[in-house]
Amino acid sequence: MAKKRNYKTNPPEKLTELNKDSMLDYVVSLGDDDVAWFIDLLDNNTEEKKNSLPTIQGDTVKGYNIPVIRKEFAKRYFPQLLVKKTQKPKDSFEERVKQLRNKVNK
């Protein structure tokens, strides 16, 4: 089980730090409108999963699509987590060889 975290005092820095229990605690602390939104989000993002637990009868179990829920939760409460950092493109092998040739030929 993931460790519960208080997002008001210790906000997440990465999308993967959002877990079910802490998301639920966060919306409960905000009020009824946010709880209703979260319940609606959960209801609209359920999926049938293959049963991998021998203690549960049946081939499939109902579960939540956590990646989608996490993304929608972040979009509403922590949009800064969805901003992708720009990466400097790496030089291709050919470009690096060309740079070495220019260095040697000087």
Buried (B, 14 or more C-beta within 10 A) or exposed (E): EEEEBEBEEEBBEEBEBBBBEBBBBBBEEEEEEBBEBBEEBBEEBEEEEEBEEEEEEEEEBEEBBBEEBBBBBBEEBBEEBEEEEEEEEEEEEEEEEEEEEEEEEE
